[in-house]
Amino acid sequence: MDLTRRDFLASGPLAAGATLTGTPATTPVMLAQAGPTPRGFDPADATLKYDLVIANADVLDPSQRLRGKRDIGIKNGQIAALSSTPLAADRSAQRYDAAGKLTTPGLVDLHTHYGPLIGAIGLPADELVPITATTTGVSAGDAGANNFGALKHWVIGQARTRLFAFVHISSIGLSGGLAPGEMLNIDYANVDACARALAENPDVVLGVKVRITDNVVGQNGVEPLRRARRAAELAGKSFRVMCHIGAAPGSLADVLDLLRPGDILTHSYSGAGNNIVQNGQLIPAAKAAKQRGVIFDVGHGGGSFDFTVCEPAMMQGCHVDTISSDIHAVSINTPGYPTLPWVMSKFLALGLPLEEVVQRATIEPAKIIGRVPGLGTLAVGAPADVAIFDYVDGPSVEFVDTRNNKKSGTKKLVPVLTVKDGRPFGRPYPIPFRY
């Protein structure tokens, strides 16, 4: 049943099967993820001395349905305590007072372009942390089979930020906005080479990226998507396809019908043409894709998020599964300003509860990554990834999408401090310092 705008805004957790604890149907291409196990300390030890204590925090962890004042104890790069009673000052080597600050798991961004040195639009993840609060990011196809080694060793291997990647079906990777579309020549879509890159790098590779936009694929239509799906299938059941849509050639239904349960549609709420909402109505192929478990990702970027598509789509049951930024050297300079906290704030303006917004930028993308026990949570034993914000409520803020549509809100998330594996980006600096 479709929702009216009033019903939607009053509904709390979204319709069509969304819950606080999980995204529907991510199973066919998801690696097993065990719960976190503390290493190198006993959480029950009353004399345990923490490396860092984040004190007096207003903690929100959707994975545990937790909202309340807590002290967070960190030891050996892991969450060692999440205490409702204060942790004594003499039990911490360093201490940060987060009184009055919203504190969440470190943000997990499923669609980024953290690939400097690899492509024209790549940005350095670590440099952006003060404005992104992102401790885990996914490179969305910056590299293909021919240059993935460079991404793995020069970017992923040298970043403090935890990075994963989708390998582009195009062997040359993403052309960006400065060159002809990477799929104008279908010969670049080398299925065997792509599958090999996936199979040889399962620690950091999540699957295959493909862009289905008319100026990228030209006369090749959806053939690059068919090849991307084939490469993922050849590499093994743990790999997904992430499909970018813009002004898709032909019928958008032809694209959506090729996506399997657990595959990711990114730029889902784009207004670039051939949208999932046409004449105010969610198209049947989008509804069918949602029902069979295709993941609907935001991928805001510089041209791929439209309030007038997103709001009716969600009101008609096509809710957002993961909130991501598509941050890159072009998009970050646009009025839409797609840092992940700012994109999350736009969904607050759309009426989503704070708990749901944080869920879709922490535990949900972490489950899709599926390779790090405890990622996206503040559970004891989880990686000590923490994001601390000023949660500002008022005065009115005007948010802009990528089509210059505007929406007013009063709430926004402003990053204050980000901690990854127990080490803050900024003060207090630990001794010795390490990546």
Secondary structure, 3 states (H helix, E strand, C coil): CCCCHHHHHHCCCCCCCCECCECCCCCCCCCCCCCCCCCCCCCCCCCCCEEEEEEEEEEEEHHHCEEEEEEEEEECCEEEEEECCCCCHHHEEEEEECECCEEEECEEEEEECCCCCCCCCCCCHHHHHHHHCEEEEEEEEEEECCCHHHHHHHHHHHCCCEEEEEEECECCCCCCCCCCCCCCCHHHECHHHHHHHHHHCCCCEEEEEEEECHHHHHHHCCHHHHHHHHHHHHHCCCCEEEEEECCCCCCHHHHHCCCCCCCEEECCCCCCCCCCEECCEECHHHHHHHHHCCEEECCCCCCCCCHHHHHHHHHCCCCCCECCCCECCCHHHCCCCCCHHHHHHHHHHCCCCHHHHHHCCCHHHHHHHCCCCCCCCCCCCCECCEEEEEEEEEEEEEEECCCCCEEEEEEEEEEEEEEECCEECCCCCCCCCCC
